[in-house]
Amino acid sequence: MTAGPEAVAALLGARHGDPFAVLGPHETAPGTWEIRVLLPGALRVAVLPDEGGEPVPARRLDPAGFFVARLESPRRPSYRLAIDWPGLVRQETRDPYSFGPIPGFEEMARIREAGSDAPRRLLGAQAAEAGGVAGIHFAVWAPHARRASVIGDFNGWDSRRHPMRLRHEAGVWELFIPGLAGGEPYKYELLGADGRLHAKADPLAFAAQHPPATASRVHVAAPHAWRDGAWMAARARGDPVREPVSIYECHLGSWARGAGGRYLTYRELAARLIPYAKDLGFSHIELLPVTEFPFDGSWGYQPVSLFAPTSRFGPPEDFIHFVEAAHEAGLGLLLDWVPGHFPSDPHGLARFDGTHLYEHADPRQGFHPDWGTCIYNYGREEVAAFLLANARFWLERYHLDGLRVDAVASMLYLDYSRRPGEWVPNRFGGHENLAAIDLLRHMNEAVHAAAPGVMTVAEESTSWPGVSHPIAAGGLGFDFKWNMGWMHDTLRFMSQEPAQRRHHHRDLTFGLGYAFSEHFVLPLSHDEVVHGKGSLLGRMPGDRWQKFANLRAYFGFMWGHPGKKLLFMGGEFGQEREWNHDAGLDWHLLEDNFHRGVQVLVRDLNRAFRTLPALYERDTEAEGFEWLVPGDAGNSLLAWLRRGRDKERIVVAVSNFTPTPRESYRIGVPLPGYYREIVNTDGAAYGGSNLGNGGGRHAAGEESHGRPFCLTLTLPPLATLILERVG
């Protein structure tokens, strides 16, 4: 093809949509080749044939930087370019426009294959080799763009230097840039279907600049010899539903800060956070989103680069170190994953190629009124494949142990937080988002197949049926669902003055009516200590002693209740102020006996949870729970029994939510024997009054509450007891 003046003008004006039709080697007559290069700002260009011979000077055909050299060769020539830049700088490089497409036709088309890892293998900035030459292959899905270019420091952010080839079979623009190294910042500049220029971060970037900078970074992952083989093998054999899952929810940027208020690095967090969580007996750490996000105040819930660990705490290699340190300590890591929405930042996914590519065009479907964010178009194959590949990526590339999926309810309902007329019904006239349902099911299938033993957890706040039921049975396929109803009800009860609690007793017992309809996690999450809600401690009534006693009793009730456990950082020592994402936790509070006592209690509760199978083995089965005293509302008191697989090794839990001690309180139990007091939240070590049962009680052979044996207990004020039958 000839390099006519119109084509050259389009290239120099960054308007040409098919640069390979003009640039690179072109045979103009049998055995005669033109090497055409566009290098704005270059002084001189020469072609260096690989087969030897003298350099061939290129003629400048346009003063803006269009050069042509002519070679005689019986075959397509292989060559390098020698470029003289101002300042006596000479660069020798391969011509990006001398290389053919990478990869093949059928492979590139796989980017729309649901559940495949093709998007993360084929798109983004990937280390590659073409014709024996190493470099970086860039590929971006932008089917409606009129022109796409890679821009970065390596080309002076000049979109004329590296325009890309459109792969029509996939709507992907690609370019192989030889000799490019890792660490380079870059973006894609797209001439959109709307006629406007869009400078976009790479949706498939594996690293990003530190905010507020918004460029992606080329990341060439060095081969890593993982040291967690034993952990991964044990995880694959396990079943989290039958295990003592206790989760420490953590925002890495505000768990603790360094000198001058700086962020701790992934390596520093590995050295401090992981031993701390391990010492307190948690089984997992759940990270608020670490997928790169521009705005600190979003806490990570408005991500832009879903494949890049945030650079706030270090490079991706250091995140791997953090993961390995957790596994070496016997801790699992869960990632808070956000497929429900994305921000409208200009460098992000919104109107990516000048069209509503990732989001719905209709704001009734594509705009979230609560958060001012965009909603993914889950029905578009490439968007669904992008999200599914991302879910797999974190579990496969970084060996994470599960995903907590954010805002599932907002995905499931087309009318979520919308008034009549503000939403579009599905094809059956209903309000269910059928495409989102398909996506969530595909996600659960894909991640469990790709990473055996991982867990998926839904933050789902409605009564949608079967969230944690198998897909084959009509469920969504999650392993667990957050029990938001339990959290709201019990916190409402705890906020009442003890004298009023008798009127709210149902808030403690109602949850057992549905506790086994799903596999539940009991969440005391970050959402409960923000937006004016105060801290957990601050929501407890009474004087200072009573506030701490209430919190301890509540934790005892929670750990004795069916369901896995989740506690947001700071709650484990009774943080007094509301969570602030811009500051570390108030660690100095641990100098106070009350705060230190709460921390010791959480450690002991986790130990009891881990060592008493009755508290976790049958968490999801009604047969694992039995009320002993459900209805003593007048005394704000309740007692219950927990069973594991060994029906003889039962646990009895009793909570007294008044400041009045109860002497000689009788509780019927089904089995005789000695019931050892494992936890008493009123213990002196926790800051309590140390009223209790001298280590335990024998069950007398007297009928009580319809059971053949009876425990007579001293119930401390504002306290929970956990007792194990030991024979």
FENKA-V113926 format. One record per helix or strand of 2 or more residues. SS is the DSSP state (a for helix, b for strand). FROM is the first residue (numbers start at 1). TO is the last residue. If there is no record, write none. Layout:
# FENKA-V113926
SS/FROM/TO
SS/FROM/TO
This chain:
# FENKA-V113926
a/5/12
a/19/21
b/24/29
b/32/38
b/42/49
b/56/57
b/59/62
b/66/72
b/79/85
b/89/94
a/96/98
a/105/112
a/118/122
b/124/130
b/133/141
b/147/152
a/153/155
b/165/167
b/172/178
b/185/191
b/197/200
b/216/217
a/229/237
a/240/242
b/246/250
a/252/255
a/259/261
a/266/279
b/284/287
b/291/293
a/296/298
b/303/309
a/311/313
a/316/328
b/332/337
a/363/366
b/367/368
b/373/374
a/381/396
b/402/405
a/408/412
a/434/450
b/455/458
a/471/473
b/480/482
a/484/494
a/498/504
a/506/513
b/520/524
a/526/529
a/537/539
a/544/560
b/564/568
a/571/573
a/587/591
a/593/611
a/613/615
a/622/624
b/625/632
a/633/635
b/637/642
b/651/656
b/662/669
b/673/680
a/684/686
b/696/700
b/709/715
b/719/725
